[in-house]
Structures are given as C-alpha cells and as structure tokens.
C-alpha cells in the first residue's frame, strides 16, 4: 500500500484515495508526530546501555555506575528474604566425598571462628567487620576457578558448556560486589589483608585440585561454604535487629552505601541492614546452586539460565520505571521512612 502511494506521487499523479477500511491504519497520533521532532538521543526513553546524554550526565553524579556491572543480580523481595531466614536448611552428607569436603569445610569454619573471635551472641563489631571482608574474598574464588575450568574444557573438547559458565561467573562477580560493598563500610588493616592473601593462596589450588579430580565434590564443598555464610549473615542480621546488642547499637541506623543501593536496586533511604539481608539472600542462592551442580553430570544443561534472563528483565524494568525494592526494614527497625516503591 505504501509503495503504491510513493509510485503515484513520483509520476506526478494525484495520490490514490485509500478505502475507508485502511484509513485508521494511516492516521498518526499527535504523540507520534510530536516525537518525530525529537532526536532519539534526546528522548526520555531509557537506553539499555545508558548511552544517551541525559543518562550519561546522571552517571557523572554517581559514585558507582551500574552501567559497568557485567551481570544482573536477582532483585530480592521482603517475602523471599523472610522465607530464607526462616529456612536455613543444610545438606546432609551422603557419599564419602560429601563427608570429606563437609569435614574440611566445617573444620575451616571452626578455625575461622576462633581466629576472628566470632561468637553467636553479642558479637564484637570489629570481629564481624573483618570476618565479612575475609569471608567474601574467600567466597569469590571458587566460582571464577570453576568457570575457568569449564571454559577450558569447552575449548579443549570443542563442545558446548550448556550454560554453566555464566552462572559461575555471576556467582564470582556477586561475591566480589559483596567485598566491594564491605570495603565501603570497613577498613582493612594489615592483619585482614594478610588473611585475605593467605586464604586466596590456599583456596585457589585446593578448588582447582577438586575440580580436576571430582568436579561434583568441588561444588559440594562450595555449597557447604555457602551454608556457613548463610549462618553467619542470619546471625548478624538477628543481632542488628535486636536492641541491646553491640551490632544493633553500631549498625541499626547506618545508611546503605551507594554501591549497594545501585547494585540491589534499593531505595535512597535504605539502611545497612537492608544490604546485609541482600547479601544473605545471595549466599542462600549460591548454596542452592552449588548443591544442585554437585548432583549433576558435567554435560547436563544449566537449569538456572532462564532465571538469569528473568533477573536481567526485572532489573531493567526497575531502572526504566525509576523504582526500587523494599525489604521492610522500616517496620523492623523503625528508622526509615515508609514511602518507597515496591516490586
């Protein structure tokens, strides 16, 4: 129809009249005509890559730009986190390899508690600070090492990876974001930095050896590691929300750093305990993912691929609509305003 009209005009003829049935299709709204006068770079429609000038100007004013985050993390809701806090399940070892890595992990856990001075009640604030730094630097190693092994395996065997690499890299980056968030809140002294380096030196060859000998045992080990992280975060959250504890006095009214508000799509009035809840939920997710991988064959398709796509869509929609998530800490702590968008 459109080509017929153009040929008619080109011959100098009067354009043919369209039948009445087609006229509604040719009528353009005032809104669409007005938009023709605005260049796409100047329109207010968000660009997926934040490439428009007005979006770039907004980035300049922010300390942390989510443009540079390579993966979209799951945006947690209050209901999801409450469910996880009420269900701190732990895997019961079944096979010999399960029992071996379980013993190794919980042996390290008890040693770590002794070194950091961590205890389940009235924990000193400083003990939690450097514990979280060391924990996150430790937890960020296995995902990246496992992704590297999967990558080399795919290249070596000239075959597909079936989606595992992306999930493992997302896990590694998520743990690194935990660490960067903690570094916005705490200072790392020489002892902490020494522990971080020592943990990385020990952890990297150990995980690599497990991946070579028995990949399922490596994922089971990480699953047990994440279980201890879940226990730690759940206990810390409980103490922050319990009046009279050192952590409540120090952290109950502390604002969330900008890097955390951007990464987890939190509101501007979010508190540090909101961030702790998001980190706890992330660790629960890593626990479940690695215990699942431990039961799978190396050639099985990754069951979490579609979840990553849904997370990316949800994060983009929140950005496009200018909304945030609400974890309900205003109700538990009584220190935040209640006017925030929910998802």
C-alpha positions, 0 to 999 in steps of 0.5 A: 500500500505504501509503495503504491502511494510513493509510485503515484506521487513520483509520476506526478499523479494525484495520490490514490484515495485509500478505502475507508477500511485502511484509513485508521491504519494511516492516521498518526497520533499527535504523540507520534508526530510530536516525537518525530521532532525529537532526536532519539538521543534526546528522548526520555526513553531509557537506553539499555546501555545508558548511552544517551546524554541525559543518562550519561550526565546522571552517571557523572553524579554517581559514585558507582555506575551500574552501567559497568556491572557485567551481570544482573543480580536477582532483585530480592523481595521482603517475602523471599528474604523472610522465607530464607531466614526462616529456612536455613536448611543444610545438606546432609552428607551422603557419599564419602566425598560429601563427608570429606569436603563437609569435614574440611569445610566445617573444620575451616569454619571452626578455625575461622571462628576462633581466629576472628573471635566470632561468637553467636551472641553479642558479637564484637563489631570489629570481629564481624567487620573483618570476618565479612571482608575475609569471608567474601574474598574467600567466597569469590574464588571458587566460582571464577576457578570453576568457570575457568575450568569449564571454559577450558574444557569447552575449548579443549573438547570443542563442545558446548558448556550448556550454560554453566559458565555464566552462572559461575561467573555471576556467582564470582562477580556477586561475591566480589560486589559483596567485598566491594560493598564491605570495603565501603563500610570497613577498613582493612588493616594489615592483619585482614589483608594478610588473611585475605592473601593467605586464604586466596593462596590456599583456596585457589589450588585446593578448588582447582585440585577438586575440580580436576579430580571430582568436579561434583565434590568441588561444588559440594564443598562450595555449597557447604561454604555457602551454608556457613555464610548463610549462618553467619549473615542470619546471625548478624542480621538477628543481632542488628535487629535486636536492641541491646546488642553491640551490632544493633547499637553500631549498625541499626541506623547506618545508611546503605552505601551507594554501591549497594543501593545501585547494585540491589536496586534499593531505595535512597533511604535504605539502611545497612541492614537492608544490604546485609539481608541482600547479601544473605539472600545471595549466599542462600542462592549460591548454596542452592546452586552449588548443591544442585551442580554437585548432583549433576553430570558435567554435560547436563544443561544449566537449569538456572539460565532462564532465571538469569534472563528473568533477573536481567528483565526485572532489573531493567524494568526497575531502572526504566520505571525509576523504582526500587525494592523494599525489604521492610526494614522500616517496620523492623527497625523503625528508622526509615521512612515508609514511602518507597516503591515496591516490586 
